[in-house]
């Protein structure tokens, strides 16, 4: 049933084109396609985070995530353990759902946003109270980077 719902959501996205502001404001679910390794446990935890924040997920498990990163222009500097696509944007790594929603609302002219590496305390990388300070970084097709949002760490 979940697979059918994901396919239906993706089909509606294709038929309706880009996500409209009204969809985000109305709190309707947003379709996202996630590519991840079968051995990655933290990816599954990040999927739960975005599902709990009104995203409908098509989960594609693959042994070759690097090919997906190459296809969507994710540089080694931006890379993490999973790659997602939502409304034409690349979401790389443990990006918080609220940053994805802000991206979809503001629609900047970038390729996507990333949390490079796997910082402790990011969604899916929770480890008790320990949190690394980290940045969500936007990137374009020419590999220009800019801080999209930043989060403080904890002791």
N, C-alpha and C positions, 0 to 999 in steps of 0.2 A: 504494500500500500504506500509506504514512504517513497519507493522508487517511482510509482505512478504519480504521486503528488509532485515530486521533483520534476518529472518529465513534463507534467502539465504546466507547472510554473515556468519552466524554461520555454515551452511552446508559447505561452502567453507573452513572455518577454520578447520572443522573436516576432510575434504577430503585432505587438503593440509598440515595438521600437524601444527607444531609450526610456529609462525610468523617469516619470514625471514628478514634479515637486508635490503634486496633490497626493500621489501614492505614498510618499514619505511622510507627509503631514498627517494623512489618514491612518498611519500606522499599519498599512498593509505590508504583507511579507515581501521581501526582496529576494530574488533568485541569485544564487552564487554557485559557481562551479569550482570545486576544490580538487587539486591534484596533489596526491601525497603518497609516500612510501608505505608499503604494507607493514613495515616494522616500526613505524613511528607512533609511539603512544601519546606524545604531547600533541600531535596533530589532531587526534581524536578528541582530546580535551578542548582544543581551540574550536573544533567543529561544534561541540556542545555549547561553548560560549556564544558563538554567533547564532546558533539555532535558538538559544534562549533570548536572543535579542532581535527576533523577528526576521531572520533570514531563512529561506528555504534552500537547502543544500543538495547539490548533486555531487556526491563524493566519488571521485575517480581514483582508485588505488592503482599505482603503477610502479614498476621497478625502474623506470627511467624518468624521474622528475626533472633531471637536468635538461632533457630535450624540450620539456615544457618551458623551463626558464629561458632557454636559448630562443625559443619561438617568440616569446613575449618580451625579450630584451632585458631580462633581469641579470644585471652584472654581478660578478663575484662580490663586489663591495656591498650589494644590497641583499644577497642571498640568505635564505634561511631554510627551514625544513619542508615547507609546503608553499604552493603557489595557488592563488585563487583568482578568478575572473568574475567581475561584477560590473554590469553596464559598460563594458568596454575597458574598464580599468583593471590593472594588475594589483593584486593585494598579496604582498610577499611576507610570509612569516606571521608572527604572533601580534598582529595589529588589533587593537581593541575595536569592538563593534561600533562604538560611538565615533571613532575616527573614520570608519568606513561610511557611516551615515553622513558625517560632515562633508566628506569627499563627494558623495552623491548629491548632496544639497547644493554645494558651491560649484561643482563641475569645473574645476580648474583645467587648464590646457596642459596636462601632464600625462605620462604613461601610467603612473600608479603611485602607491605608497608602500613602504616597507618598514619592518622592524628587523634590521640586519642581525644575524646571529640568533641566539636564543636566550635573551636576558631573563634572569629569575624574576618572577612576579608579574610577567606579562600574561595575558589570557592563555591558558593552557600550560603555562610554566610556573604555576603557583607552587611554592615550597614553604609552607607555613607562613610566617610573617616576614621572611626575607624577600626584599625587593631591590633589584638593581635599578639605578637611574637609567632611563633609556629614552631614545628619541624615535618618533615615527617620522620617516624621511620621505619626501616626495621626490620622484625622479622623472625625467623626460626621456625621449628616445635618443638624445645626444648624451645621456648619462650626466646631466646636470642635476645636482642634489640640493635640496633645501629642507630645513626643518619644518615639518607639518604640525607637529605637536611634541611636547616633551613631558616626561613623568619623573618625579623625584624618586630617589631610592629610600630605603629605610635601613636602620641598623639591625 
